[in-house]
Amino acid sequence: MAKTKMVIIAVVGVILIMQLIPVNQINPPVVQRADLPAEVKTILVESCFDCHSNETKWPWYSRIAPGSFLITHDVIEGREHLNFSDFSNLNAFDSTDIAEEIIEVLDEGEMPILPYLLLHPDASLSDSETRVLKDWAKSLFPE
Ligand code: HEC
């Protein structure tokens, strides 16, 4: 019995100490917002902006370790791949590249990633929302 108690105290202690490890949950300034049609923007804000913009909403549970480590990692990696708050210096090649990747993840149903959907069921894309995003992505291809 005393042993169980020690184990519980140790586990709680480790979890408490984890809370002291700093995580980089900051929203850097918006460099240049992507120029988005209103309908597209609504969908992206609801389903994608938390990981693909500098306007991430960090809910209370995102601050609690060890989950905070995973969430922060996804946001930082997501921003590196695609950041709707930094569309500066996009040339025709870059926008084609982004458009292709967006169409690809939509076709494969890869985004938003599953753990996020479990916490944000409203972020799941309906067929019509997917169609709106794909049509917009296609419009990014240069004429
Ligand atoms: C919970 C965070 C999260 C959300 C929400 C999210 N993504 Fe991502 N996204 C990521 C991460 C992490 C990566 C990089 C790793 C990977 O490709 O799985 C990524 C990668 C991507 C890429 C690049 C894929 C590649 O092959 O390089 C595209 C495009 C993308 N996401 C589009 C979207 C779109 C569109 C939405 C909304 C419908 C969305 N994402 C929602 C986290 C997220």
Residues whose N, C-alpha, C, O or C-beta is under 5 A from the ligand:
A	BS01	HEC	S47 C48 C51 D74 E77 G78 H81 L82 I98 E101 I102 V105 M111 P112 I113 Y116
